Amino acid sequence: MPGSGSRSGVSYDARGLVEPHADMPDNIEVDGSRARFDATDLTIRQINMALRKLIYNDGIADVTVLNPASKHSLAVGILKRCRIHFEGSPGWFACGLIDGPEVTINGRVGWSVAENMMSGVVTIERSAGSLTGAAIRGGDLIVKGDVGARTGIDQKGGTIIVTGDVGINTGFMMQRGRQIICGNAGMNLGDSMYDGSIYVAGKVRSLGVDCVPGEWTDADTELIERKFRVHNLGEPPTFEKFVCGQQLHNYDALEPSERKLVIH
Amino acid sequence: MCGIAGVIHRDGTADIGAELTAMLQSMKHRGPDSTGYAVYGPADDLVVIRFVLAEPNKSTGFGMEERLERNRAEVESRLAKIGAEVATVTSDTGYAFRATIRYSGDLKALADYLEDVPGCEVLSLGSSLEIIKDLGDAETVSDQYELGSFRGTHGIGHVRMATESEVDLASAHPYWAYPFADVAVVHNGQLTNYHQWRRRLEQHGHRFQSECDSEIIAVYLAEYMARGLSLETAMKHSLDDLDGVFTYVCVTGNELGIAKDEMAAKPLVLFESDPLVAVATEEVAIRSLVKREVETRDPYEREVLVWQV
């Protein structure tokens, strides 16, 4: 097999897409518990290698990455409490699968930011692409701009706050957690959602299947005021709440075998 | 998974060959199998024809060189017979050719006559459009066809990851809207009513170079524009007529337009400034063109946008 047994462990790469080798960047500046480096000329593998070494091996608690230049898959899988700052815009899949970090992105992000986040805070100062916060399970994800389609699809926990507009199929198959949308929402909001709450301050183009207006409670007011206060988002606008109507088949409490017993 | 890109300069010409190459190369991970360009140079009174006489992976072998030479001579002979005055015929590869001609007759008749030569496929025809596509990544194709020095006002490109058809030129984008001059399309997605539209358009006299659903979009748009609709109106119609998930970029002699389907399932990022508009599947392609932090956005579902040179 071509390349079998190579140092990189890559056994086959006919299309030349693999980035097998990466040397530790030599431009990292460390100052006590803080570090920073310029990612302009670094590969994705080098940037992530530097982040992991600084956070896990060197005990650095605060890392600044300059000029990420829309590179994909940065700061993925960081499972430790720390601070990561991006000065510039990462690309797709930034901060996926994280558990604990507090990330600030002084720029825009591409698709699937914070996908499957377990805990922590990700704050994006500008807009984000589609699939923002897909399948997140915990933590807070704040976007200070517009986002694309399918925000919080398959969301299982945590809170997503968008200060601008969201696109089609926001909250699709959402199972738990909260979405706070300060702008307008596209078609099919909350389509097939199981549980959780979606708050929208602007216009909703259309509700998805089994998504219905929900009853406002003091707990909703407390939640929104607290989140806006904690994340310095100013005075919250007036929201309308949307929840699951619980009319889809998955809310039939009977197992198939039990259903047969009832029918017969 | 493929990658598409487009760029339009609204204040004159630029090195669009080099610009598109940088954008497409940054998205090599989305498709390294073939790369294609549709670029627009300054229009003049000559008609530019880009054609191939063989697939790249079938252009060598016993007697192939003589066959290509014979077929090239036949193409030139047919150009003369149909009344075209040939200005230049050049080739960068031995199987792909660029010809400039003086011709005021029917372009469909011209294309059909040339494609009757064995192995001949007309990639593009027009006063300023040139479609160049070949196997390999963007830098490979650009070096092969010397696109780094191509200057023009606008263009589109495509990197292809072959998933459902051959790694060959017939399956590579962009697609010219045969037989309409100066219209081309790149597309990322799948059309689910391809066969329905192909039958309809064939009944109107169109023929297709490939089995690729993307070619439908080019011919569909050109057909509507030939009936007098603007590019923007034709693109809006397409959102109702074409089923599936898709994002596409269409270019004419002086326009570049983008369209997203109603599910917004396929990615596209837009950067817009006064002199320059750039679109691409991923932000990283925009950043390869504009070397600084810029504001970009994802167009929403059913969004159609058109810019003029």
Boltz contact constraints between the chains, C-beta under 6 A:
constraints:
  - contact:
      token1: [A, 15]
      token2: [B, 32]
      max_distance: 6.0
  - contact:
      token1: [A, 17]
      token2: [B, 29]
      max_distance: 6.0
  - contact:
      token1: [A, 69]
      token2: [B, 287]
      max_distance: 6.0
  - contact:
      token1: [A, 70]
      token2: [B, 283]
      max_distance: 6.0
  - contact:
      token1: [A, 70]
      token2: [B, 284]
      max_distance: 6.0
  - contact:
      token1: [A, 70]
      token2: [B, 287]
      max_distance: 6.0
  - contact:
      token1: [A, 88]
      token2: [B, 293]
      max_distance: 6.0
  - contact:
      token1: [A, 91]
      token2: [B, 283]
      max_distance: 6.0
  - contact:
      token1: [A, 91]
      token2: [B, 284]
      max_distance: 6.0
  - contact:
      token1: [A, 107]
      token2: [B, 293]
      max_distance: 6.0
  - contact:
      token1: [A, 110]
      token2: [B, 283]
      max_distance: 6.0
  - contact:
      token1: [A, 127]
      token2: [B, 297]
      max_distance: 6.0
  - contact:
      token1: [A, 129]
      token2: [B, 298]
      max_distance: 6.0
  - contact:
      token1: [A, 148]
      token2: [B, 298]
      max_distance: 6.0
  - contact:
      token1: [A, 149]
      token2: [B, 264]
      max_distance: 6.0
  - contact:
      token1: [A, 167]
      token2: [B, 264]
      max_distance: 6.0
  - contact:
      token1: [A, 167]
      token2: [B, 300]
      max_distance: 6.0
  - contact:
      token1: [A, 168]
      token2: [B, 264]
      max_distance: 6.0
  - contact:
      token1: [A, 168]
      token2: [B, 301]
      max_distance: 6.0
